[in-house]
């Protein structure tokens, strides 16, 4: 029996916390998105993008979720779209962009920052700024270096950091006017894959996939980050995330099938998370209570920057890790080539968890 209309309306108007937090998993090879109930840690729905008019090569890649959980955003590399969905997975609006990649929500303004996919050999040397409420393109800012990929907005709100896959450079770009400062990095090829920034904005880290290291920058001056530390990583560091208390950074190592645990106080690797469910661990996200780390896994035979996919060794998985114990507690089957993850961040960061029960 279907619920009567007023009950549906009442449920839709209820706080998202009362409806249950959701995690979104972009399954790049399947053109689907797995939707996970965070509380039960179960897949509750699989959104088939083909049924919404997108082709089988849409390549959904990355997700961001509004803080209130009522809307979420998805990049589709193959379709050339950034799409906004509501809580019921209905399309609200979209913007056409060439090979859109990573996404980052502005912390205080009605803006969504969009980078470019690593799948393109020569993507535009620009990042896009979208007005979230209307899904309109506000501007595109030049970053001058090839293959802009890694992307994060400073929580203080004035700057976005963008890094190149092709050269050893990244930029601090002022969002309001697009003015940028280039930061050069010495050494051999780095292949900067993704940033993470500490909750207070003081530390900026970026994975150097080709060099097997994590670069740590002091952003006391957000326009001109200063290299503070280089941390050796297991093979193929890919995506990092700070815990809400800023004490640790978890880093997926795509080529080592491990997740590194980095202690911020010492800037050293203090642990490695292992799981039979790992297979090219790609994306990371924290549960709103800070207890769990979610890790997406591609299970592909291709390399780190192979976004063509279609080489599955197994179906994609989502591994659930208890952060206090640094142990994997569950492995959920999702779609092929599980890539980027998205979840609504808590408005007030939780304290440091002591357990997962």
C-alpha beads as a LAMMPS data file, in Angstrom:
LAMMPS data file: protein, C-alpha beads

357 atoms
356 bonds

1 atom types
1 bond types

-500.0 500.0 xlo xhi
-500.0 500.0 ylo yhi
-500.0 500.0 zlo zhi

Masses

1 110.0

Atoms # bond

1 1 1 0.000 0.000 0.000
2 1 1 1.381 3.422 -0.971
3 1 1 1.407 6.162 1.692
4 1 1 -1.273 8.836 1.271
5 1 1 -0.246 12.164 -0.203
6 1 1 -0.116 14.145 3.020
7 1 1 2.202 11.572 4.582
8 1 1 4.561 11.807 1.621
9 1 1 4.525 15.606 1.869
10 1 1 5.122 15.443 5.619
11 1 1 8.089 13.101 5.120
12 1 1 9.541 15.337 2.388
13 1 1 9.300 18.388 4.674
14 1 1 10.908 16.634 7.627
15 1 1 14.537 17.394 8.481
16 1 1 16.910 15.307 6.424
17 1 1 18.436 13.928 9.624
18 1 1 15.058 12.412 10.418
19 1 1 14.881 10.868 6.942
20 1 1 18.355 9.343 7.187
21 1 1 21.693 10.514 5.853
22 1 1 22.658 9.289 2.402
23 1 1 25.955 8.571 0.697
24 1 1 26.140 8.698 -3.103
25 1 1 28.543 6.457 -5.059
26 1 1 29.252 7.284 -8.727
27 1 1 29.580 4.028 -10.690
28 1 1 31.469 5.196 -13.743
29 1 1 31.212 2.117 -15.972
30 1 1 27.542 1.432 -15.292
31 1 1 26.185 4.977 -15.628
32 1 1 24.526 4.470 -12.257
33 1 1 24.707 5.946 -8.774
34 1 1 24.445 3.712 -5.702
35 1 1 22.623 5.386 -2.808
36 1 1 23.589 4.190 0.662
37 1 1 21.748 4.713 3.937
38 1 1 24.547 5.885 6.230
39 1 1 22.895 4.710 9.440
40 1 1 22.241 1.142 8.312
41 1 1 25.170 1.117 5.890
42 1 1 23.082 -0.551 3.203
43 1 1 22.496 0.253 -0.477
44 1 1 18.869 1.395 -0.611
45 1 1 18.605 2.441 -4.257
46 1 1 20.501 2.398 -7.544
47 1 1 19.801 5.365 -9.801
48 1 1 19.982 4.350 -13.471
49 1 1 21.046 7.415 -15.450
50 1 1 20.007 5.794 -18.750
51 1 1 16.391 5.977 -17.577
52 1 1 16.857 9.738 -17.200
53 1 1 17.983 10.111 -20.812
54 1 1 21.758 9.803 -20.447
55 1 1 23.713 7.289 -22.497
56 1 1 25.583 4.197 -21.290
57 1 1 28.853 6.151 -21.597
58 1 1 27.736 9.021 -19.329
59 1 1 30.611 8.217 -16.892
60 1 1 29.318 9.592 -13.583
61 1 1 32.415 10.597 -11.674
62 1 1 32.069 12.820 -8.592
63 1 1 29.348 13.919 -6.171
64 1 1 28.776 16.798 -3.753
65 1 1 25.797 17.156 -1.419
66 1 1 24.228 20.292 0.041
67 1 1 24.719 20.614 3.821
68 1 1 20.971 20.163 4.394
69 1 1 20.970 17.029 2.207
70 1 1 18.096 18.237 0.039
71 1 1 20.072 18.453 -3.206
72 1 1 23.131 16.791 -4.667
73 1 1 25.359 17.358 -7.685
74 1 1 26.930 14.888 -10.108
75 1 1 29.556 15.278 -12.828
76 1 1 29.226 13.086 -15.905
77 1 1 32.444 13.017 -17.899
78 1 1 31.022 11.303 -20.984
79 1 1 27.792 13.289 -21.066
80 1 1 29.591 16.599 -20.502
81 1 1 27.158 17.579 -17.750
82 1 1 27.010 18.784 -14.171
83 1 1 23.554 17.794 -12.938
84 1 1 21.645 18.868 -9.834
85 1 1 19.241 16.360 -8.249
86 1 1 16.789 16.724 -5.412
87 1 1 16.402 14.344 -2.480
88 1 1 14.068 12.162 -4.581
89 1 1 16.687 11.941 -7.369
90 1 1 14.722 14.159 -9.728
91 1 1 16.735 16.432 -12.029
92 1 1 16.489 20.079 -10.959
93 1 1 18.923 21.609 -13.437
94 1 1 22.156 21.044 -15.352
95 1 1 25.108 22.828 -16.902
96 1 1 27.008 21.621 -19.971
97 1 1 30.800 21.502 -19.561
98 1 1 33.570 19.751 -21.436
99 1 1 34.834 16.723 -19.420
100 1 1 33.768 17.915 -15.948
101 1 1 35.653 16.183 -13.137
102 1 1 35.877 16.974 -9.432
103 1 1 33.454 19.219 -7.562
104 1 1 33.762 21.437 -4.488
105 1 1 31.001 23.369 -2.709
106 1 1 31.730 26.919 -1.584
107 1 1 31.281 27.012 2.213
108 1 1 29.309 30.298 2.388
109 1 1 28.302 31.346 -1.122
110 1 1 25.816 29.915 -3.607
111 1 1 28.631 28.528 -5.756
112 1 1 29.854 25.172 -7.024
113 1 1 33.425 24.915 -8.347
114 1 1 34.079 22.336 -11.086
115 1 1 37.385 20.944 -12.355
116 1 1 38.215 18.786 -15.368
117 1 1 38.463 15.031 -15.723
118 1 1 41.819 13.277 -15.890
119 1 1 40.439 11.207 -18.776
120 1 1 40.953 14.012 -21.287
121 1 1 44.386 14.395 -22.894
122 1 1 43.965 18.119 -23.443
123 1 1 40.995 19.446 -21.443
124 1 1 40.340 23.188 -21.136
125 1 1 42.830 24.989 -18.856
126 1 1 39.918 26.405 -16.904
127 1 1 37.766 25.683 -13.897
128 1 1 34.086 26.531 -13.862
129 1 1 32.027 28.454 -11.312
130 1 1 28.328 27.536 -11.191
131 1 1 25.533 29.239 -9.246
132 1 1 23.979 26.322 -7.398
133 1 1 20.478 27.704 -6.839
134 1 1 19.841 28.362 -10.537
135 1 1 22.390 25.975 -12.089
136 1 1 23.818 28.684 -14.299
137 1 1 27.430 29.094 -15.365
138 1 1 28.816 32.208 -13.660
139 1 1 32.369 32.163 -14.982
140 1 1 35.309 30.071 -16.121
141 1 1 38.727 30.955 -14.703
142 1 1 41.999 30.248 -16.515
143 1 1 44.586 28.259 -14.574
144 1 1 47.269 28.358 -17.340
145 1 1 48.670 24.855 -16.791
146 1 1 47.532 21.693 -18.627
147 1 1 45.201 19.038 -17.239
148 1 1 43.751 20.790 -14.171
149 1 1 42.353 18.077 -11.921
150 1 1 42.808 18.218 -8.115
151 1 1 40.376 20.718 -6.600
152 1 1 39.299 21.993 -3.181
153 1 1 37.802 25.206 -1.820
154 1 1 39.460 26.736 1.244
155 1 1 36.956 26.640 4.152
156 1 1 37.650 30.340 4.706
157 1 1 35.954 30.892 1.353
158 1 1 38.236 33.175 -0.646
159 1 1 40.400 30.699 -2.554
160 1 1 40.165 27.471 -4.492
161 1 1 43.233 25.285 -4.999
162 1 1 43.683 23.585 -8.383
163 1 1 46.523 21.250 -9.413
164 1 1 47.805 19.770 -12.655
165 1 1 48.170 16.140 -13.636
166 1 1 50.586 17.033 -16.424
167 1 1 53.112 19.430 -14.843
168 1 1 54.428 20.033 -11.329
169 1 1 52.279 23.073 -10.627
170 1 1 49.206 24.063 -8.723
171 1 1 47.435 27.361 -8.240
172 1 1 45.720 29.298 -5.505
173 1 1 42.894 31.016 -7.331
174 1 1 40.848 33.845 -5.825
175 1 1 37.246 32.919 -6.488
176 1 1 35.824 36.440 -6.743
177 1 1 38.008 37.630 -9.630
178 1 1 39.972 34.608 -10.852
179 1 1 43.370 36.021 -9.894
180 1 1 45.787 33.145 -9.375
181 1 1 49.214 32.480 -7.917
182 1 1 51.194 29.580 -9.393
183 1 1 53.115 27.274 -7.062
184 1 1 55.925 25.253 -8.647
185 1 1 56.970 21.884 -7.205
186 1 1 60.495 20.534 -7.614
187 1 1 61.371 16.946 -8.469
188 1 1 60.198 14.370 -10.967
189 1 1 56.635 13.965 -12.275
190 1 1 54.060 14.263 -9.490
191 1 1 50.620 13.722 -11.137
192 1 1 48.657 15.662 -8.531
193 1 1 45.388 13.808 -8.084
194 1 1 43.432 15.395 -5.233
195 1 1 43.612 17.872 -2.374
196 1 1 42.222 17.874 1.134
197 1 1 42.261 20.827 3.496
198 1 1 42.108 20.774 7.285
199 1 1 38.877 21.977 8.922
200 1 1 40.578 25.171 10.131
201 1 1 42.142 25.809 6.724
202 1 1 45.703 25.733 8.079
203 1 1 46.952 22.600 6.286
204 1 1 46.567 21.734 2.612
205 1 1 47.601 18.271 1.426
206 1 1 47.792 16.962 -2.124
207 1 1 48.444 13.435 -3.381
208 1 1 51.280 12.983 -5.857
209 1 1 50.298 9.718 -7.510
210 1 1 53.379 9.268 -9.696
211 1 1 55.828 10.166 -6.910
212 1 1 54.113 8.072 -4.206
213 1 1 53.992 10.937 -1.747
214 1 1 51.724 13.349 0.067
215 1 1 52.748 17.000 -0.042
216 1 1 51.797 19.121 2.970
217 1 1 51.418 22.901 2.670
218 1 1 50.989 25.600 5.302
219 1 1 48.248 27.987 4.152
220 1 1 48.660 30.687 6.800
221 1 1 48.773 32.913 3.746
222 1 1 46.070 31.237 1.631
223 1 1 47.257 32.969 -1.536
224 1 1 50.770 31.538 -1.246
225 1 1 50.917 28.081 0.374
226 1 1 54.353 27.043 1.641
227 1 1 55.618 23.463 1.476
228 1 1 56.019 22.190 5.044
229 1 1 56.490 18.442 4.692
230 1 1 56.639 15.556 2.232
231 1 1 55.274 12.218 3.431
232 1 1 56.161 8.945 1.673
233 1 1 53.072 6.922 0.744
234 1 1 52.261 3.399 -0.367
235 1 1 52.027 3.056 -4.152
236 1 1 49.538 5.258 -5.977
237 1 1 48.193 7.750 -3.395
238 1 1 44.902 8.967 -4.783
239 1 1 42.325 10.738 -2.584
240 1 1 42.875 12.163 0.917
241 1 1 40.446 13.292 3.615
242 1 1 40.989 14.954 6.996
243 1 1 39.049 13.692 9.991
244 1 1 36.701 16.306 11.454
245 1 1 39.003 16.934 14.416
246 1 1 41.911 17.585 12.025
247 1 1 44.135 15.036 13.764
248 1 1 44.433 12.489 10.956
249 1 1 44.390 12.210 7.178
250 1 1 43.226 9.027 5.451
251 1 1 44.679 8.460 1.953
252 1 1 43.621 5.820 -0.568
253 1 1 46.541 4.066 -2.269
254 1 1 45.017 2.923 -5.530
255 1 1 47.933 0.783 -6.707
256 1 1 48.685 -0.771 -3.294
257 1 1 45.090 -1.689 -2.334
258 1 1 45.556 -0.019 1.039
259 1 1 44.481 3.103 2.893
260 1 1 47.205 5.020 4.739
261 1 1 46.586 6.738 8.062
262 1 1 48.650 9.911 8.496
263 1 1 49.107 11.544 11.912
264 1 1 48.956 15.326 11.495
265 1 1 50.961 16.150 14.629
266 1 1 54.022 14.265 13.345
267 1 1 53.166 14.155 9.629
268 1 1 53.991 10.461 9.528
269 1 1 52.150 7.321 8.422
270 1 1 50.996 5.588 11.610
271 1 1 48.799 2.855 10.142
272 1 1 47.607 0.998 7.056
273 1 1 44.023 -0.189 6.641
274 1 1 43.627 -3.515 4.821
275 1 1 40.486 -5.188 3.484
276 1 1 39.618 -8.017 1.129
277 1 1 37.115 -5.560 -0.332
278 1 1 39.817 -3.195 -1.531
279 1 1 40.547 -3.212 -5.242
280 1 1 41.970 0.066 -6.569
281 1 1 40.591 2.140 -3.655
282 1 1 39.585 5.461 -5.169
283 1 1 37.261 7.839 -3.295
284 1 1 36.837 8.621 0.409
285 1 1 34.137 10.194 2.568
286 1 1 33.421 10.480 6.294
287 1 1 30.152 9.678 8.021
288 1 1 28.574 12.767 9.625
289 1 1 29.310 11.440 13.133
290 1 1 32.981 10.999 12.252
291 1 1 33.002 7.307 13.156
292 1 1 33.210 5.729 9.709
293 1 1 35.316 6.146 6.602
294 1 1 33.723 5.062 3.311
295 1 1 36.096 3.916 0.547
296 1 1 35.002 3.282 -3.054
297 1 1 36.836 0.658 -5.107
298 1 1 37.062 0.361 -8.876
299 1 1 38.231 -3.264 -9.299
300 1 1 39.598 -2.534 -12.776
301 1 1 42.702 -3.820 -14.539
302 1 1 43.507 -0.363 -15.939
303 1 1 45.908 2.190 -14.456
304 1 1 45.255 5.008 -12.015
305 1 1 44.372 7.538 -14.690
306 1 1 42.504 5.159 -16.990
307 1 1 38.993 6.554 -17.084
308 1 1 37.868 4.503 -20.034
309 1 1 37.214 1.571 -17.726
310 1 1 35.481 -1.467 -19.206
311 1 1 38.181 -3.741 -17.727
312 1 1 36.492 -5.088 -14.596
313 1 1 38.221 -7.678 -12.470
314 1 1 35.217 -7.665 -10.123
315 1 1 32.187 -5.525 -9.358
316 1 1 32.782 -2.260 -7.541
317 1 1 32.722 -2.222 -3.745
318 1 1 32.228 0.250 -0.939
319 1 1 34.303 -0.598 2.137
320 1 1 33.163 0.771 5.509
321 1 1 36.053 1.423 7.918
322 1 1 35.717 2.114 11.642
323 1 1 37.964 5.130 12.153
324 1 1 38.828 4.639 15.865
325 1 1 39.962 1.036 15.297
326 1 1 41.140 1.517 11.692
327 1 1 39.492 -1.764 10.694
328 1 1 37.121 -2.603 7.848
329 1 1 33.673 -3.507 9.192
330 1 1 31.642 -4.061 6.023
331 1 1 31.960 -4.471 2.264
332 1 1 28.974 -3.381 0.161
333 1 1 28.579 -4.367 -3.509
334 1 1 27.963 -1.357 -5.740
335 1 1 28.281 -0.731 -9.489
336 1 1 31.252 -1.212 -11.805
337 1 1 34.126 1.265 -11.432
338 1 1 33.004 2.882 -8.173
339 1 1 34.647 6.311 -8.238
340 1 1 33.725 9.543 -6.437
341 1 1 31.680 9.724 -3.235
342 1 1 29.425 12.448 -1.864
343 1 1 27.788 13.010 1.518
344 1 1 26.348 16.012 3.364
345 1 1 28.899 17.328 5.833
346 1 1 27.694 18.081 9.371
347 1 1 26.954 21.730 10.121
348 1 1 28.764 21.326 13.438
349 1 1 31.760 18.968 13.370
350 1 1 31.439 16.119 15.879
351 1 1 33.983 15.371 18.568
352 1 1 36.668 12.710 18.221
353 1 1 34.935 9.293 18.224
354 1 1 36.170 6.618 20.608
355 1 1 34.324 3.679 19.055
356 1 1 31.899 2.668 16.336
357 1 1 29.058 1.237 18.403

Bonds

1 1 1 2
2 1 2 3
3 1 3 4
4 1 4 5
5 1 5 6
6 1 6 7
7 1 7 8
8 1 8 9
9 1 9 10
10 1 10 11
11 1 11 12
12 1 12 13
13 1 13 14
14 1 14 15
15 1 15 16
16 1 16 17
17 1 17 18
18 1 18 19
19 1 19 20
20 1 20 21
21 1 21 22
22 1 22 23
23 1 23 24
24 1 24 25
25 1 25 26
26 1 26 27
27 1 27 28
28 1 28 29
29 1 29 30
30 1 30 31
31 1 31 32
32 1 32 33
33 1 33 34
34 1 34 35
35 1 35 36
36 1 36 37
37 1 37 38
38 1 38 39
39 1 39 40
40 1 40 41
41 1 41 42
42 1 42 43
43 1 43 44
44 1 44 45
45 1 45 46
46 1 46 47
47 1 47 48
48 1 48 49
49 1 49 50
50 1 50 51
51 1 51 52
52 1 52 53
53 1 53 54
54 1 54 55
55 1 55 56
56 1 56 57
57 1 57 58
58 1 58 59
59 1 59 60
60 1 60 61
61 1 61 62
62 1 62 63
63 1 63 64
64 1 64 65
65 1 65 66
66 1 66 67
67 1 67 68
68 1 68 69
69 1 69 70
70 1 70 71
71 1 71 72
72 1 72 73
73 1 73 74
74 1 74 75
75 1 75 76
76 1 76 77
77 1 77 78
78 1 78 79
79 1 79 80
80 1 80 81
81 1 81 82
82 1 82 83
83 1 83 84
84 1 84 85
85 1 85 86
86 1 86 87
87 1 87 88
88 1 88 89
89 1 89 90
90 1 90 91
91 1 91 92
92 1 92 93
93 1 93 94
94 1 94 95
95 1 95 96
96 1 96 97
97 1 97 98
98 1 98 99
99 1 99 100
100 1 100 101
101 1 101 102
102 1 102 103
103 1 103 104
104 1 104 105
105 1 105 106
106 1 106 107
107 1 107 108
108 1 108 109
109 1 109 110
110 1 110 111
111 1 111 112
112 1 112 113
113 1 113 114
114 1 114 115
115 1 115 116
116 1 116 117
117 1 117 118
118 1 118 119
119 1 119 120
120 1 120 121
121 1 121 122
122 1 122 123
123 1 123 124
124 1 124 125
125 1 125 126
126 1 126 127
127 1 127 128
128 1 128 129
129 1 129 130
130 1 130 131
131 1 131 132
132 1 132 133
133 1 133 134
134 1 134 135
135 1 135 136
136 1 136 137
137 1 137 138
138 1 138 139
139 1 139 140
140 1 140 141
141 1 141 142
142 1 142 143
143 1 143 144
144 1 144 145
145 1 145 146
146 1 146 147
147 1 147 148
148 1 148 149
149 1 149 150
150 1 150 151
151 1 151 152
152 1 152 153
153 1 153 154
154 1 154 155
155 1 155 156
156 1 156 157
157 1 157 158
158 1 158 159
159 1 159 160
160 1 160 161
161 1 161 162
162 1 162 163
163 1 163 164
164 1 164 165
165 1 165 166
166 1 166 167
167 1 167 168
168 1 168 169
169 1 169 170
170 1 170 171
171 1 171 172
172 1 172 173
173 1 173 174
174 1 174 175
175 1 175 176
176 1 176 177
177 1 177 178
178 1 178 179
179 1 179 180
180 1 180 181
181 1 181 182
182 1 182 183
183 1 183 184
184 1 184 185
185 1 185 186
186 1 186 187
187 1 187 188
188 1 188 189
189 1 189 190
190 1 190 191
191 1 191 192
192 1 192 193
193 1 193 194
194 1 194 195
195 1 195 196
196 1 196 197
197 1 197 198
198 1 198 199
199 1 199 200
200 1 200 201
201 1 201 202
202 1 202 203
203 1 203 204
204 1 204 205
205 1 205 206
206 1 206 207
207 1 207 208
208 1 208 209
209 1 209 210
210 1 210 211
211 1 211 212
212 1 212 213
213 1 213 214
214 1 214 215
215 1 215 216
216 1 216 217
217 1 217 218
218 1 218 219
219 1 219 220
220 1 220 221
221 1 221 222
222 1 222 223
223 1 223 224
224 1 224 225
225 1 225 226
226 1 226 227
227 1 227 228
228 1 228 229
229 1 229 230
230 1 230 231
231 1 231 232
232 1 232 233
233 1 233 234
234 1 234 235
235 1 235 236
236 1 236 237
237 1 237 238
238 1 238 239
239 1 239 240
240 1 240 241
241 1 241 242
242 1 242 243
243 1 243 244
244 1 244 245
245 1 245 246
246 1 246 247
247 1 247 248
248 1 248 249
249 1 249 250
250 1 250 251
251 1 251 252
252 1 252 253
253 1 253 254
254 1 254 255
255 1 255 256
256 1 256 257
257 1 257 258
258 1 258 259
259 1 259 260
260 1 260 261
261 1 261 262
262 1 262 263
263 1 263 264
264 1 264 265
265 1 265 266
266 1 266 267
267 1 267 268
268 1 268 269
269 1 269 270
270 1 270 271
271 1 271 272
272 1 272 273
273 1 273 274
274 1 274 275
275 1 275 276
276 1 276 277
277 1 277 278
278 1 278 279
279 1 279 280
280 1 280 281
281 1 281 282
282 1 282 283
283 1 283 284
284 1 284 285
285 1 285 286
286 1 286 287
287 1 287 288
288 1 288 289
289 1 289 290
290 1 290 291
291 1 291 292
292 1 292 293
293 1 293 294
294 1 294 295
295 1 295 296
296 1 296 297
297 1 297 298
298 1 298 299
299 1 299 300
300 1 300 301
301 1 301 302
302 1 302 303
303 1 303 304
304 1 304 305
305 1 305 306
306 1 306 307
307 1 307 308
308 1 308 309
309 1 309 310
310 1 310 311
311 1 311 312
312 1 312 313
313 1 313 314
314 1 314 315
315 1 315 316
316 1 316 317
317 1 317 318
318 1 318 319
319 1 319 320
320 1 320 321
321 1 321 322
322 1 322 323
323 1 323 324
324 1 324 325
325 1 325 326
326 1 326 327
327 1 327 328
328 1 328 329
329 1 329 330
330 1 330 331
331 1 331 332
332 1 332 333
333 1 333 334
334 1 334 335
335 1 335 336
336 1 336 337
337 1 337 338
338 1 338 339
339 1 339 340
340 1 340 341
341 1 341 342
342 1 342 343
343 1 343 344
344 1 344 345
345 1 345 346
346 1 346 347
347 1 347 348
348 1 348 349
349 1 349 350
350 1 350 351
351 1 351 352
352 1 352 353
353 1 353 354
354 1 354 355
355 1 355 356
356 1 356 357
